[in-house]
Amino acid sequence: MRISGDWARRSETQAVCAALSGGGHRALFVGGCVRNDLLGEAVADVDIATDARPERVIALVAGAGMKAVPTGLAHGTITVVCGDLAHEVTTFRRDVETFGRHATVAFSDDICADAARRDFTMNALYATPEGAVLDPLGEGLADLTARRVRFVGDAGARIAEDYLRILRYFRFHAWYGRQESGLDPVGLAACAAAADGVSTLSRERIGAEMRKLLAAPDPAPAVAAMDGAGVLARVLPGAGAQALATLVQLEKGHTGPWLRRLAVLGGTAEAERLRLSRAEARSLTTLRKAAESQAGAAELGYRHGAALAEDIVLARAAIQPASPPEGWRAEIARGAGVRFPLRTADLARDVSGPELGALLRRLENRWIASDFRLTREELLAGDDRP
């Protein structure tokens, strides 16, 4: 089997490999770039594994006129910039002692030892600069072909090395797993047994994983499995998975915004637990509150704009659950296209201060209740007839 993407043939990437191999060392693509290439998915980041020690990597690439940035020197990672492309070059490693993210590692010349310390078998695949795929553990290609997300070696041991792997397990299934086959039962049981470990993770890391999970084409089966394993409750106490499955069906094959999907999960203190930005937290609060309101699609379009109004209508339908009203998208567009005919200056001669704002809101509500029909003159005259 061979990789075939243009990313691997770029002159900058080949130059990095040539600098290492020219110095008598191996240069192998590894992990996500190999996995995604074989799955026909886009490759975003290029990781290269080598038997060259970090100082040797720096010397070789600097000698070839490239920039070397020691981004993770203690763990053997050098970012090599060639042209405008960054490549993560990491020396083969083996674990000496593991305690979460702070594992003690030793550099190695053995590709099998390097593969054995990776998280999932589909991530323990390598490829030569010429494109030949290497499967040191003899399991990665079979699992990738079957779209089966499996921990390398002992699942419990892999999780104990870094509890974030619990969340990555569900995220990887959502993106790369075969949904109809379900999750690997051994890995799922290990995640359930170690679920309390999620509480040791930083909120930033949990939030980043949940964003990626909820952005998958269909995260519902993976999130349902998280719920059943007791992991979802550790991430978002009070959250439930059923409304998410309904929402994905309502999205009709179109990947929806992750924040909309988060909104229907429920739970408490999402903004704090997932380290949402202020803008994200405001949007989530608005979405939830509006989904619980009785406002029609046109009013939602007027008050929140077309994009957020669509999120609200779909979230409301998923939570109830019920089908969105007929013609709801057209109604949203109609509401988003109208403009309230009054301005503050129209009323400033009669009232001021807080009373002015309150009067403007009352008139706006009256105008909305008229289905946007009342004119400026009718509103100023106090005529609220539709």
N, C-alpha and C positions, 0 to 999 in steps of 0.2 A: 504494500500500500504506500501511496505517496501523497504529499501535500501538493497543492496545485495553485495556490493563490498568488496574485501578483505581489502581495506584501513581502513575500520571502525572496523575490527576485529583484527587489529594488537595489540599485547600485549602492546606496548608503548602507543597507543592511548586509549585503554581501561583503562590503568593505570591512565592516566590523568583524565578520566571521573570518575573513582572509587575514586580518591582523593577528587574530588568535591562532589560527591554524598555521600561519607562516612562522609563528614562534614555537611550533612543535606541540601545540595543544589542541584539544577537541573544542569545537564550537557547535552546540546543538540547540535548536529551537526547542522550547519546552512549555508545557502547560496550556494555558488558554489559547494561545495563538495556534498551536497544533490541533487542539480539540475543535476550535471553531472552524478552522479550515476544513477539517474532515467532515464536519457537519454541514458545511456550506453556509456558515454564518460569517458575519463581518468580523474581521480581526482589528482590534483597536490598539492593543499593546503588544510589543515584541519582547519576549523574555528569552534570554540565551543562557544556557548552562555550559560550564567549562571546567576542565580540571586545572586550569591555571589559577594560582593563588591571586588574591586581590591586588597585591603590589605588582605582580607580574602583568596582570590585566592593564593596570594603569600605565605601566612602562610601555607595553606593546601598542596600545591605542594612541598614547601620546606620541610615540615614535612615528605613527602613521598619520599624524596631524589631526587627530580627533580630540575632543574634549572629554575628560574623565572626571566625573563628580562622585566622590565617595559617599553616596547617600545612605549606605548601610554597611560600612566597612567591617564592623564587628561580626556581622553575619554574612560577609562575603559578597555583598552587592555593590556594584559600581554602575552608575548611569553613564552610558557612553553616548555622546551626542556626535552624530556624523551628519553634516549638512543641517537640515532642520529636524531630523528624526532622532528621538531618544530611544535607547535600547537598555533594558535592565539586564546586566551581565552578572551572573551569580556563580560562585565557585561551588562545585559539588560538595555536599555536606552530609554528615551523619550526626544523629543526635547522641549526645553524651549523657545529658540529664534534661528532662523536660518538666517544666512547671509553668504551664500556660504560655503566654507570649514571650516569656523570658527564658526560653530554653537555652541550654548550653550546647553549642554545636562544635564539631571539629571538621575541618576541611578534609576532603576525601578525593581519591582518584577513581572511585568506584561508582559507576552510574547506577548500579542496583541499590547501593546504600542511599544514594540521593533520591531515587524513586520511592524507596520504602518510607521516607519521612514525609511524603506528600499526603494531602488529605484524601482525595478520591482517585480511584483507579483511572478515570478518564482524564485526570490532570497529570498522570504519571506517564505521559506519552512524550516522546522526543522525536526530532527530525533533523537529519543532516542538512547542511546548506544546499545540497543537491536535491533534497526533497524526500529521501527515503525515511520512512517512519520506523522508529524503534520502540519496542514495548518491553522494557527490561523485566517487568513483573509477570509478563505473559497473561495479563488479565484486562488491561486497559482497552485494547481494540475490541475485544468481545463485548465488554460492557458498553463501550461507546456505540457500537453497532446496534446493540439492543436498547440503547438509550436508558441504561440502568445506572443509577447513581449509587455507587458503593464505596464505602470507606476502604482505604488501603490497610490490609492486615486486620488487626483487632480494632473493631469500631470504638469500643470503650476507651482503649488506649489513645486512639487518635483524638477523640473528643477531650480527654483529660489534658492533652497537650495544649488545647485552645478551645474554650467553650463556645467561641464564635462559630466553630464548625457545626454546631447544632443548627444555627440559623442558616448557615451556608448550605447545609444538607437539604433543607426545604426549598431554599431559593434555587439551588441547582436543579432540583427535580422539576420545579415550575418552568424553568427555562430549557432544560435539556432532557428531562425524563420523558418517558412514554406514559402519558396520563392514564391510559386504560389499563396499564400493567400494575399501577399502584407503586408505592414506595418499597424499597428493599426492606423486608421485615426485620432483618438483623440490625440494620442501621437505625430503623425507626425505634426498635426496642432500646437500643443504646442511647438514643436521644431522650427517650422518655425516662430512662433510669437516671440520666445526668441532668434533667431539666433544671434543677435548682442551681446549676452552674451558670445559667444565664444571668442570674442576679449579680454575678461578679464582673460582668462586662460593662464597659463605659456606655453611657447613653448615646454618645456619638456613633459608636460602632454598631449598636443595636439599630439606631435610626437609619444608618446607611444601608444596612442589610434589608430592613423592612421596605425602604424605598425601592430597592432593586427587586425584591420579591413581588411587591404589589404592581410593579411596572411590567411584569411578565404577561404574555398574551392571555393566559388563563391561570391565575394564581390560586383559584378556589380549591382544587383538590389538595394542593400542598398546604394551604392554610387550614383546611378541614383536618388534615393529618396532624398539623401542629396543635390544633385544638384538642384532638383526641389523645395526643401524647402528653398533654399538660404543659406544653411549651408556650402556647399563645397566652395563657393566663399569666405566665411569668413576664411576658413582654407587655401585655395590655390587659390588666385585670378587668374582668367584666365583659371582655370582647367575645363575640360569637361569629361563627363562620357562615351561617346559613344565608344571611342577606347578601354576602359577597357572591355566592354562587348564583343567586337570582340576578344580581347586578350584571355579572359577566354575560348571562344569557340575554339580558336587555341590551347589552352593548353590541350584540349580533356580530361577533367576530372581529370587532374593532377594539384594539387595545385602549382601555380607558385611562384617564389620568390617575396616578397612584393616590393622590390626595382624595379624590372622589371615592376610591375603593377603601381608603382608610376610614372615611366618614361613616360608611355603612357597617364597619366592624364593631363600632361602639367602643366601650372601654372607658377608662378614666385617665385624665391627665396626660393625654397623648402628646401634647406640645412639650411637656417637661420630660416625659419618658423617652421620646424619640428625638429630642433636641430639635424641634421644628424651628424654623426662622420665625420672626415676628409676622412677616407677611403670610407665611404658610399657616401659622396659628390663627390669624385673623380670618383667612379664607376658610379654614376648617370650621371655625365657630359660626361664621356666616352661613356656610353650607348646611350645617346641622340645624341651626335655628330656623332657616328658611324651609328646610325639608319638613319641619314639624308644623309649619304654618299652613293656612288654608289659601294662600295666595295662588291665583291662577297662573298659567304659563305666560300670558301676556304681561301681567304685572311683574313677574319674576324677570322677564326680559328687560323691562323698563328699569327696574330697581338695580339689577345686578349685571346687566350685559348678557349677551347671547351665550358665551362660553360657560360662565358660572351658572346661569339659569338652566342650561342643559344638565349640568352636574346635579343641580338641585332636583329637577324633575325625575331624573333616573334614580338618584339616591332615595327619594321619597317613594318611588314605585317599588324599589327593592326592599325597603324597610317595611312597607305596609303588609304584605306585598300586593301589588296590583299593577295592571297595565297602565302606562301613561295615557292620558286622554287623547282622543283622536285629534290629529292635526296639531299636536303640541309644538312641534318644531316651527311651524308656520306662525303660531301664536307668539312664540318667543321672539321670532324675527320681527313681528309686527310691533311688539312692545319695545324691543330694543331700538326701533327706528323712530319712535315718537319723542317729542320734546315738550316738557311742561310749559304752557304758554305764559306763565307769570314769572316775574323776577322780583327780587327784593325791592328794587326801586319802585315797582308798581304800588307797593303798600307802605313805603317808608313815610309818606306824608301823614298817615293816620295813626300808625303805631311805631314803636321802636323797642330795641332791646329784646329780652326774652319773649315778650308778647309778639313781636314781629316774626320770630322763628316759629312760634307755635301756630300763629295764624297761617303762615305759609304752608306748614305741614298739614293743617286741617284742609286747606283749599286743595292741596295736592292730593290728599286722600279722597276728597270729593270728586276731583277730576278723574282719578283712577277708577273709582266706583262707577262713574258714568261711562266706563269703557273708553276713556280718553276723548269723549265727545264734547264736553263743555268747552266753550270758547273763552278767550281772555275776558271779553266783555261780560259774559254770563257769570264767570267766577267773581269778577270785581263787583258785580251787582248782587252777588249772593244768590244767584239763580242756579240751583244744583239739579234742575230737571235734566234727565238724559236726553 
